[in-house]
């Protein structure tokens, strides 16, 4: 059935391509794919652009709201029960894991958790100009972590005097998971100084479920059951948090000044303050000796982040321009985990200080009418201070680990003929905790007709093992323990040398852009050597997980994208993604990679000032264990929203996400059921 659906959609695509051949191209400019401003039709890699208008259509208040509805992006949002990062978002592109997708803000990396993806609730949608998503390996331009692709969140330009205030309230059908959100953005120009300010407050209440538990007292070193411990076999029911109680505040500013007609200086300062709290079933130390597993715990986070950056843009002459950036992102996480039904020490092991210091400089040189050369240098230092990497499980004393990257890249964008252009690039990375890496990229774009392009792209990528994969020590993880590859403790008696992941991505795409219709068919294949995954060993109290390299992973897939404007009042977009994944060492499929996913967005103006939007998202079955013995059910989510422009200044909006109250399995993340929201947006 799936093959039939896929075949019929491809056939329809070809017919559509052949039916429309005489209309003009729309010019959409992107920067992430080449680090230069370029028409999307001239880029050899696959690029998806989410505009400010798209964001407003779905009434998004945070980046998380946006990613939940982006076609061809698998966004899953974990429930709370891990004190460090399980409540954070997981975003993957084309079957690559969350750690293999690089998220940037204005081209810059931000510090986050000691482990785990970046928390997308921290970024207010009001500050976003557009989001550029480049699919496939992009390490030639961006270095480590860009195996699956790059997501670049581009904030609003300072090109006019304007302000926006957005107020939103939402809750599920049981008056839980309440969210109060207010955010603002103001931009202005004063003489030759341009400025931008933004701020947001997001306050949420928890969503809870009753879960039964039976405590087990074990020896933290061996996992053996301590029969005489008084907490052994104590049972009960606890109200477990699936979506935590939180208060997140953001404030930021940017100032730009033209020093002269060729040099512009920019300075950014952003500050985050967040507090999170919830309960879960986990493990905690018992003051009388022993580790109590499957016991109710309270987890509280008090986190801060400060981002400071400066950039200098310079136009040396008509042919030569450049940019130099210096920035620091500092994240301070303080977590306290406390047992609820017995006296035990407060666990602060998941607290951390994370710092990213970066200096990068790029030059773009128009060599002649056919060649534009871009070259750059980058130095990045990532520092993590955390008790989670202390080799003594019972100790929360901070241990410091540092990784340094020194990089050089060069890229040539070549106009071979009027209808054929190429992009070629190479990069070399010197890495302090892994083998040095060289990557290349090469792509062609051939204009077959006035509105039809053929794209071919080959790109290499890599990901160095992160500090958690190397050094984490966790006496409680799922149904066992977790140790980094370098750790020797308890049942783990040997260290394992973790290699960087290496990838090769090849894709070919046929696209057609019309006045009313954009259509694209993409075939892609990503091969990953030494993919880093968690492997389990032992059983019972001696079971533990550690990071290891898989031999080879093969990901093949097909994407179909359609965007059609029926008339001035109606438009729709459609995406279908089919994945075939295989771990070559076991001949098993990768976990949490649905073989089939699809989305449909439909926008309709009922009146000139009233618009509705309908969104359908289908996620197919996916394996939840590496043995491929357990599959999660497929599901479809339907969202409905309406926007009412009262006047040029005020817009009212409301909607229901998951209107049919569809439940999804816990392994796939948080689901609070049908979610109702309403808000107002003021532009002035």
N, C-alpha and C positions, 0 to 999 in steps of 0.2 A: 504493500500500500504506500509506504513512504517513498519507494523508488518511483512509483507511478505518479505521485504528487510532484516529486522533483522533476521527472521527465516532462510532465505536462506544463509546469511552470517555465522550464527552459525553452520549450517549444513556443509557448506564448511570447516569451521574451524575444525570440528570433523573429517571430511574425511582427511584433511591435516594431522592432528595429527596421524591418523592411517596409513597413507601412508609412513611416514618416522619415523623410529624407531631405526636406527642403527648407528648414527653418534655421534660425540663427542661434549661436552659442551664447549662453549667459556667462559672464566673466566673474568668477568667484576667486578671490585671492587668498592664499594660505602662506604661512611662513614656517611651520613646524617641520614639514617634510624635507626642506632644503636649507633652513635657516636664512633664507632670502625670500622676499616677497615674490610670489609667482602664481600665475593662473593655475587653478586646480586642474584644468584640462592639460596642462603641460607637465604634471607631476607623475612620475612613474609608479610611485607607491600608492596604495589605497588610502584615501583620506575621507573622513566623515566630519562635516562641519555642523555644529549645533549653534544657532544664532540666538541673540537676545530675544528676538521675536518668537523663536521656537520655545524658549524657556518660559516666556510670559504666557504662551498658549496653554501650557500645562499647569500654570499657576505654581511653579516650583519656588520654594523659599530657601532651600539649601541645595548643594551639589548632589547630595544623596537623592533628593527628589528627581533630579534630572537623570542620573544614571539608571534609576529604576525603569525608565521608559525609553532609553536610547536603544534604537534597533541595532542588532548584531553585537551587542555588548552583554556579556553574562554577568549581571550584578546580583550577588547574594549577600544578605546582611545577617550576620551571625547574632544569636541571642546572647544574653549577658553572661552566662555562667563561667566564664574564665576571667579571673581578676585583672588580666592585663589587656587582652585584645580581642576576645571572641565576640564582643559587641560591635566590633568595627566592620567596615564594609570590605567585601571581597569583590574586586573587579577583574575580570579576565577577558582577554581578546583571543578569539580563534583557538580556544582550548588551552592556551598558555595559562599558567597559574597566576595568582595575584602578585606573587613576588617577581613575576616576569613581565609585569606591566608597570612602566614608569609613569608616575604622575608628577607633572610640573605646574607651577603657577608662574605665568609670565616667563617661562623658560627656566625657572629656578626650582631646585629641590628644597623641600622643607623637611625639617626634622620631625620625627613622630615617635611612636612607641618603640620600646626596646625590640619588639618583634611585631610583625603583623602589618596589614595595610593601613594606610592613612585614614583617619576618621573623617568621612565626607560631610558629616553634620557640622563641621567646624567652618565651612566655607559658605557665606551667604550668597544666594543667587543674584541679589541686586547688584553685586560688584562685577558680574561677569558680562563681558562684551560678546564673547563667543568661546566655544570649546572646539579645538581641533584634535581629532583622533586619527593618528597614523597607525595603520595595521601592518604587522610584520616586523621583522628584526630591524632595529634602528640604532644599533650600537656604534656604527660608523660615525654618527653625529653626536650621540648622547652617552656612549660608554656602557657601563654595566647596568643590568636590570631591564634593558629595552629589548628583550627577546620577543615578547608577544606584540609589543607596540608601545607607543607613547601617547599619553593624554595630556595635552597642554591647555590649561585653563587661562584664558587671556582676559585680563580685567579691562574695564572700560577706559577708552582713550579720553584724554583731556582736550577736547576739541570745541567745547562750547560751555556756556554757563547753564547748568541744569541741576536739578535735585530730584531725588525719588525717595518717598517714604512708603514702606510696605508693611502692613499689619495683617497677620494671619492667625487663625485659631482652628484647631482640629482635635478630634477624638474619635475613638472607635464606637461601635454600637452599644458597648457596655460602660460608656463614660470612663474608659481607661486610656492609657497612652495619650493623655491630653498634651497638646503642644501649643504654646503661646510664643509667637515669633514676631518681633519687630526689627526691621532693618532699614537703614537709610544710606544713601550715597549722594554726595554733592560734588560737583565739578565746577571749576571756574578759571577764568583768565584775567589777570590783573597786570597791566603793562606787559612785560615780557616774562612774567612768572605765571606758570600754570600749576594748579593745585587740585588735589582730589582727597576727599575724606570719606570714610565709610565706617559703619558700625552696625552691630547686630546683637540682639539678645534672644536666645532660644531656651525656653524653659519647658521641660517635659515631666510628666508624671509616669510612674511605672505601669507596665502591663505584667500581671502575675498569673501563675498557674500553680495549683496544689500538686506537689509531687511527694510520693512516698519514699522513705529512706530506711535503711537498716545499717547502723554503724558497724565498722570492722576495725579493730585495733591491730596494727601491724608494726613490725620492726622496720624502721625507715631504711636500714641498710640492706636487709635480706628479703624483706617482704613477708616474713613468717608471721602468722597470726599470734598475738599475745593473749592467750586464753584467760589470764588473770586480770587483764585490764578492765576496770569497772564500766567503761564505755562500750565494751564489746556487746554486740547484738541489741543495743538500744535502738528502737524503731519509732517512727512517727510520721507525720506529714508536715511539710514545710511549704510556705508560700514563696515559690521560686520566681525570681525576676527574669522576664524574657526581654523586656525593653526597659532600660534603667531610668531611674530618676536623675535628671541632670539639669544643670544650668550652665550655658555656654555663652560667653561674652567675647565679641571681636571688636577691635577698633584699629583703624589703620589710616595712614596718610601718605601721600606722595606729592613731592614738589619738583617741578621741572623749570629750568632757566636756560635760556639761550645765552651762552657766554659771548658768542659772536655769531655771525651768519653761517659758521661751519661747525661749531661745537655746542652741544647741549649736555647739561649736567642734570641728572635725576637722582633723587634720594627717596628711599622708602623706609617706613617704620610701621610695623604691625605688631599687635599684642593680642594674645589669647589668654583667657581665664576660664577654666572649666572645673566644675564639681560634679561628680557622678557617684551614685550609690545604689546598691542592690544586694539581693541575697541569692545564693546559689548552693548547690550540693557539691562539695569538694573534699579536700583533706586539710587537716590542721594538726599541729603538734599538741600533745597532751602533756601538761606540766609534770605529771607523775611518770612520764616515759611512754613513748610510743607515738605512732602516727595514726590518727583517727580518720579513716576513709569513709566517703559517702555520708558526710555530716553537714548540717546547715552552717553556712558562713555568711557573714556580712562583709562586703567589699566597698571601700570608699576611696575615691580618687580625688585629689586636689592637684590640678595640673596647670602649668603656665608655659607659654611659648612666646619668645620675642624674636622677630625677624628684622634685621637691619641690612640694607643694601644701598649701594650707590652704583650708578652707571654713567659712563661717558660715551656719547655718540659723536663721531666726528666724520666730516666730509672733507677729506684732504684735497681732492680735486674731482672733476667730473667722472673720473674712472675709478677712483679709490676711496673707499669708506670703511669705517670700522666701529667697533663697540668694545668697551672694556667694562666688566662687571666685577664687583667685589661684594660678597654678601656672607652673612652669618645667620644661621637659624639655630636657636637654642631652645630646647624643650626640657622642662623640669617636671617629672612625674613623681607624685608621692601617693603611694597606695598603701592602705592598711586593711588587712584581712583578719577578722576576729571570729572565733567560734561562738555559736549562739547558745548551745545547750550544755557547755562545760567550760571550765576555766582552763585557758591555755594562753600561750604567749601570742601577742599581736604580730602577725607576719607582715613585714615590710619588704619582702624579697623582690617584689615586682616594681619597686621604686627605681627610678633611673634619672640620669642626666644625659641628654643626647645633644650633640653639637655637630653641625655641618658647616665647615668653613670652605669657601670657594673663591677662587680667582680665575676668571676666564677672559680671553681676549680673542676677537674674531676680526679678520680683514676680508673684504670683498673687493675684488679687482676685475674690472671689465677689460680683459686682455685685448679683445677685438670685437668685431660685430658678431662673432660666433662663439666666443668662450668667455664665461664668467667664472673666475676662480674664487673660492671661499676657503680660507684656512684659519686654523685656530689652535690655541693652547689652553689647557685647563689644569689647574691644580686643585684637588679636593681632599680635605681631611675630615674623616668621620670619627668622632670620639663618643664612646658609650661607657658611662659609669653606672654600674648596676649590681645589686645583690643577686640578680637572676643568673649572673655568670660567675658567681663565687663558687668555687669547686666544693665547698662545704655546704651541703644542703640545709643544715640548721642555721647557717650564718647569713645575715642580711647585710653584712659589711660590703661596701661598694668595691668592686674590682674594675679597673680601667682597661679597655681595649681600644686600640687605634688602628684605623685602616687609611692608607694614603694612596691617592691616584694621581699620576702625572701623565698627561695625555697630549697628543698631537694629531690633528686631522687635516685633510685636504680634500676638496671637492671641486669638480669641474662640471659646469652645466654647459652643454655643447649644442648649438643649433647646427645640425649636420646639413639639413636642407630646409626649405620652407615648410615642409610637412613632417619632418623627422627631427626629433631632438633626443639627446642622451644626457644622463647624469651618472657620473662615476666618482667614487670616493674611497678613501682609505683612512684608517686610524690605527694608532699604536698606543696602548695603555701599559704603563708601568704600575704594578699593583703590589703593595707591601705584603699582603698576606696570601698571595696566590701567584701562579705563573703569569708572566706578562702575556698580553694578548694583542694580536693584529687582526683587524676585520676589514672587509671590503664590501662595496655596494656598487651595483651597476644596473641601470635601467634605460629603457627606450620607450618613447611615445611616438606612435605613427598615426598621423591623421589619414584615415581611409577615405573620408568624405568630409564635406563641409561641417557636419555635426557628429561624426563618428570617429572615435579614437580607439586604437589598440594599444594597450600597455603591457609591457613585459618588465619584470623586476626581479633581481637576485640580490639578496642581502644576507650578511652574516651578523650574528649577535653573540653576546656572552653575558653571563651573570656570575660574579664572584660570590662565594658563600658568605652569608651575613654572619654577624657575630653570634646571634642566637643559635644558628645551625652548627656553629663550631663549639660554643662554650656554655650553652644554657644548662642549668641544673635545676630540675623540677621534680620533687618527690611525688607529685600528683599530676598525672596527665592522662585523660581518658580513663582507661581501665588499668593503668600501670604507672610508670615513671617516664621521664624524658631526660636524656642526656645528649649534649652536643657531641659531635664526632670526635673531638679531641679529649673528651672527659673520660676518666677511669674512676668508677665508683660503684660499690655494691655489686650487683649482678653483671655490670658492664666491666669486663676485665681487660679490654684492649681498646686502644685508640684507632681511629679510622681516618686516613688522609682524604679529605674532601677536595675534589677538583672543581674548578669553575665549570658551569654549564656552557656549552657551545651550540650554536644553532645555525642552520641554513634555511632561508625562506626563498621559495620560488613562486611567483604568481604571474598569471596572465589574465588580462581583463579586456572586455569589450564594452564600451560605453557609448551612449547616444544621448545627446542633449538637445531638446526641442523647446519651442516656446512654451509648451504645456506639459511636456513629459521628459523626465530624465530616467534612463534605464541603464543598468549596469549588471553584467554577469562576470563573476570573478572565480577563477580556479586557483587554489593555492595549496602548497605543500611545505610544511615546516618539519625539519628533522633536527632533533635535539640529542646531542651526545652528552653523557654524564649529567643528565637531569637530576636535580637534588630532590629527594623525597624522603619521607619518614618511613623507616622499616621497623617492625616489631620483632622482639625476641623474647623467649621464655614464656612462662605461663604462671597464672595465679599471682602470688606475691612477688615473684621474681620477674614478672613481665616488665619490659621497658621498651621505649622507642628511641631511635637515634637516626640522625641524618646520614644518608648514603647516596651514592651516585647510581642511577640506573644506567644500564649499558647504552641503549639507544631507544629513542621515542620517535614515532612517526605520526604526524598529524596531517591528514588530507581533508580538504573541504571545498565546498561550493557556496558562494554567496550570490543572492539575487536581490538587487535594490531597485525599487520603482518609486518615483515621486511624480505625481500627476495632478495638475491643476485643471479640474473639470471646467470651471468658469470662475468669475471674479468672487464668487461666494463659497466655492467648494474646492477642497483639495484633499488628497490622500497620499499616504506613503506606506510602502510595504517592504518588509525585509524577510528573507528566508535564508537560514544558514544550516548547512548540513555538514557534520563533522564525522570523520572516521579516525579514531585514535588507537594507537597500539604501543604497548611496552614490548619492544622486540625481545627482551630477555625472558618474558613470561607469556608472550602472545595474548596478553590481557589488555582490555581497554583502560584508559586513564579514568580516575575517579572524578566525580563532579564535573563532567564534561558531557552535557546532553548532546545526543547525536543529531537531534533536530530541534530547532527553535525558530520562531517566527513572530513578527509583530505587524500590526496594522494600526495606522493612525488616520483618523478621519476628522476633518475640520469643516464646519458649515456655519455660515453667517445666516442666522434666522432673520435678522434685521440689520440695517447698516451699522448699528452700534451694539448688536448682540451676537455673539459667536459661541458655538458649542464645539467641544472636542471629545472624541471617543477614541480610546486606546485599548487594543487587545494585545496581550502578550502570551505566547504559547512557549512553554519549556518542556521538552521531551524527557523521557526516562533517562536516568543516569545512574551509574554504579556508585555506591557509597563505600565500598571496600575494595582493596587491591586484588583480592581473590576473585572478584566479579561474581560473587554469590548472592549479593543483595543489591536490589535496584530500588530507587525512589520512584514514586508514581509521577507521571506527567501531570501538568496542570495548566490552566488558562486563567489569567487575571484580566478583568475588564474594569476600566476606569472611565468616568464621565465627568466633564467639567463644563462650566459656562462662564463667559466673560461679558460684562456689561459696561460699555463706555458711557458713563453718565454725561461727561463732557470731555474737552481736551485735557483736562487736568485729572479727573477722577475716574478710576476703573474699579468696579466691584466684581468679585469672582467667588465662585463656590463650586463644590464638586464632591464626588464620592469615589474613592479608590477601592478597588476590589468590591464592586457593587453586589456581587453574588456571594460574598462572604466565603470565598474559597479558602480551604485550609491546605497548607503545604506541610510536608514532613519536617520535623525538627532539625534534621541534618542539613537542611537547605536554608535554615535561618529563621529570623523572626517573622511571625505573621500575626498581626493584631486583629485580623478580620476586616470587615467593612469599615472604612475610615472616612469620616465626614469632615469637611473643612469649608471655611469661608474667610474672605479677606478683602482688603481694600488697598489699592495702589494709587498714590498721588504723585503726579509728575508736574513740576513747575520750574 
